[in-house]
Amino acid sequence: MFKVQDEITESALCVGIIAALIWGIGLSLYGFHQDLGQMSWLTWSVQLLGGILACLVVPLACVRGREWVLARIQPPGQASLRQR
């Protein structure tokens, strides 16, 4: 489905997906334990989608940010070290 470029990106996606599942289950359990009418479906949906997006974007941003920083601080001859 996705064409993943490297193992680090794949690992970040796996971590994000696991975190999104935990977020969704936790938010659902929290919603079920609230009194009826205390949490609206709109609030729950926004929190669910926001949490899932954050869980998927943050690990990928960390990987991309790391690559960007390494590309800026390493001399061009050491670019092959990042490929390992």
N, C-alpha and C positions, 0 to 999 in steps of 0.2 A: 504494500500500500504506500509506504513512504520509502523514498530512496535516502537512506541515512549515509552520511559521508564518512563517518568514522565511529570508532567504538566509544569515544567520550561523549559524543552527541547521543548515541544510542543509550548509553548509561544514564545520561541526564533525562532523556525522555522516559525511561523506565522509572526513575526516581519520581519524576513528575506525575506519572500515571498512578503510581502507588500512593503518593501523597494526595492526589485528587480523589481516589477511592476512599481513603481514610477520611478526608474532609467531607465527602458526600455522606458517608455512613454516620459520622459524628454529628453533622448538621441535622440529619434526619432524626437521629435519636434525640437530639436536643429539642427539635420541633415537636416530637411526639410527647415529650415530658412536660411541655408547656400547657398551661390551661387553654381551654378552647377559646379561640378568638384573640389570644394574646399575641400570636405571631401570624401575620397575614401571608397568604400564598405569594404575593408579590415580593414581600420582604424575604421570604425563604428562597424564592427563585433567584432573586438578585444576589443574595449571599452565596447560594450554590454555584451559580455561573461565575461570579467574581472569584470565588475560592478556587474553582477548577482552572480558570484562566491563569490565576496567579501561580498555582501549582505547576502548570505546564510552562509558563513563560520564565519564571525566576531561574530554574535550573539551566534552561537553554541560554538565558542572558548571562549567567555566570560563566558558562563554557565559552560563549562568544566573546565576552569581556576578557576572559583569560587569554584567549587566542589573540585578541586585539592588542592587549598589553604586551604579551610576549613578542609579537611582531614589531612593536615599537622599541623595545629595549634590547633585543638580541641583534647582534650583527648579522648581515645577510649570509655569511658562511655557516652560521649555526642553525639555519632554518631546517636542515635535515634532522637535527636532534628532536624537533617538535613532532616529526612524523612517526616516531616510535610508539 
